[in-house]
Amino acid sequence: MKRLILVMGMVVAGALAAGHRERAEAQTAGAAGAPTATAPAPTLRQLQEELVKYAQEAVAVANAKLRVGMGTSRDVLDAQRRLMEAQLDLVETDAQRLVILEGMVKACEANLAEMEAQVRVARVSPMELAAAKYELAEARVRVAKLKAGK
């Protein structure tokens, strides 16, 4: 499993490096006076979609780390929260927002149940458990506000 995490980390790092390398090559070609075709700047939507993609990768890595004992439930919850925020920025309707927020509530509930079990065997601190409870309450409040039209 450690190999899986390492490979997943390398995939993410490789994707990021490829993007930086492409931009650097384009800048170098332009600086050398060679004619270059100016690539259009990415649209806001494209940037948001890229953000969602990277957030999904972060969730997968956090889950893989948790399964092999190298990560925590909190790491997973943080990654899920970043994904939810990226997805919320991408959607356009309240119905879509509600689906995402209700999914976050379910993820928070599952995370809290896992943490409650781990606190009994001293693998999770009471502070981490309190943070998980807060995350769940916050997600529920966001759903209630959206349903109330606020």
C-alpha positions as CSV (number, residue, x, y, z in Angstrom):
1,M,0.0,0.0,0.0
2,K,2.9,2.4,0.7
3,R,3.9,1.8,-2.9
4,L,0.4,2.8,-4.0
5,I,0.6,6.1,-2.1
6,L,4.0,6.8,-3.5
7,V,2.8,6.1,-7.0
8,M,-0.3,8.3,-6.5
9,G,1.9,11.1,-5.2
10,M,4.2,10.7,-8.1
11,V,1.3,10.9,-10.5
12,V,0.1,14.2,-9.0
13,A,3.6,15.6,-8.9
14,G,4.2,14.5,-12.4
15,A,1.0,16.2,-13.6
16,L,2.0,19.4,-11.9
17,A,5.5,19.3,-13.2
18,A,4.3,18.7,-16.8
19,G,2.1,21.8,-16.6
20,H,5.0,23.9,-15.2
21,R,7.4,22.4,-17.8
22,E,5.0,23.2,-20.7
23,R,4.7,26.8,-19.5
24,A,8.4,27.2,-19.1
25,E,9.1,25.8,-22.6
26,A,6.5,28.2,-24.0
27,Q,8.1,31.1,-22.2
28,T,11.6,30.1,-23.3
29,A,10.6,29.7,-26.9
30,G,9.0,33.2,-26.8
31,A,12.1,34.7,-25.1
32,A,14.4,33.3,-27.8
33,G,12.6,35.3,-30.4
34,A,11.1,32.2,-32.1
35,P,7.6,32.8,-33.3
36,T,5.1,31.1,-31.0
37,A,1.4,30.7,-31.2
38,T,-0.1,32.4,-28.2
39,A,-2.2,29.9,-26.5
40,P,-5.5,31.3,-25.2
41,A,-5.6,31.8,-21.4
42,P,-7.7,29.2,-19.7
43,T,-11.2,30.3,-18.9
44,L,-12.5,30.5,-15.4
45,R,-14.6,27.4,-15.9
46,Q,-11.5,25.4,-17.1
47,L,-9.5,26.6,-14.1
48,Q,-12.4,25.5,-11.8
49,E,-12.6,22.1,-13.5
50,E,-8.8,21.7,-13.0
51,L,-9.3,22.6,-9.3
52,V,-12.0,19.9,-8.9
53,K,-9.7,17.4,-10.6
54,Y,-6.8,18.1,-8.3
55,A,-9.1,18.0,-5.2
56,Q,-10.5,14.6,-6.3
57,E,-6.9,13.4,-6.5
58,A,-6.2,14.7,-3.0
59,V,-9.2,12.9,-1.7
60,A,-8.0,9.6,-3.3
61,V,-4.5,10.1,-1.8
62,A,-5.9,10.9,1.7
63,N,-8.1,7.8,1.6
64,A,-5.2,5.6,0.4
65,K,-3.0,7.0,3.2
66,L,-5.8,6.3,5.8
67,R,-6.2,2.7,4.6
68,V,-2.5,1.9,5.2
69,G,-2.3,3.8,8.5
70,M,-0.3,6.7,7.2
71,G,-3.1,9.3,7.3
72,T,-5.9,10.4,9.5
73,S,-9.6,10.7,9.2
74,R,-9.0,14.5,9.6
75,D,-6.8,14.4,6.5
76,V,-9.6,12.8,4.5
77,L,-12.2,15.3,5.8
78,D,-9.9,18.2,4.9
79,A,-9.5,16.9,1.4
80,Q,-13.2,16.3,1.1
81,R,-13.9,19.8,2.2
82,R,-11.6,21.2,-0.4
83,L,-13.3,19.1,-3.0
84,M,-16.7,20.3,-1.9
85,E,-15.6,23.9,-2.1
86,A,-14.2,23.5,-5.6
87,Q,-17.4,21.7,-6.7
88,L,-19.5,24.5,-5.2
89,D,-17.6,27.1,-7.2
90,L,-18.2,25.1,-10.4
91,V,-22.0,24.5,-10.2
92,E,-24.6,27.0,-11.2
93,T,-27.9,26.0,-9.6
94,D,-29.1,25.7,-6.0
95,A,-30.2,22.2,-6.8
96,Q,-26.6,21.2,-7.7
97,R,-25.3,23.0,-4.6
98,L,-27.7,21.1,-2.4
99,V,-26.6,17.7,-3.8
100,I,-22.9,18.6,-3.1
101,L,-23.7,19.9,0.4
102,E,-25.8,16.9,1.3
103,G,-22.9,14.7,0.1
104,M,-20.7,16.6,2.5
105,V,-23.1,16.0,5.3
106,K,-22.9,12.2,4.6
107,A,-19.1,12.3,4.4
108,C,-19.0,14.2,7.7
109,E,-21.4,11.7,9.4
110,A,-19.2,8.8,8.2
111,N,-16.1,10.5,9.3
112,L,-17.5,11.3,12.7
113,A,-18.6,7.6,13.2
114,E,-15.1,6.5,12.3
115,M,-13.5,9.0,14.7
116,E,-15.9,8.1,17.6
117,A,-14.7,4.5,17.2
118,Q,-11.1,5.5,17.1
119,V,-11.4,7.8,20.2
120,R,-12.5,4.8,22.2
121,V,-9.1,3.1,21.4
122,A,-7.2,6.3,21.8
123,R,-6.2,6.7,18.1
124,V,-8.0,10.0,17.9
125,S,-7.9,12.8,20.4
126,P,-11.0,14.5,21.8
127,M,-10.0,17.7,20.0
128,E,-10.0,15.9,16.7
129,L,-13.4,14.5,17.6
130,A,-14.7,17.9,18.5
131,A,-13.4,19.3,15.1
132,A,-15.3,16.5,13.3
133,K,-18.5,17.3,15.1
134,Y,-18.0,21.0,14.2
135,E,-17.5,20.1,10.5
136,L,-20.7,18.0,10.5
137,A,-22.7,20.8,12.2
138,E,-21.3,23.4,9.8
139,A,-22.3,21.2,6.8
140,R,-25.8,20.8,8.2
141,V,-26.1,24.5,8.7
142,R,-25.1,25.1,5.1
143,V,-27.7,22.7,3.8
144,A,-30.4,24.3,6.0
145,K,-29.4,27.8,4.8
146,L,-29.6,26.8,1.2
147,K,-33.0,25.1,1.7
148,A,-34.2,28.3,3.5
149,G,-33.0,30.4,0.6
150,K,-30.4,32.3,2.6
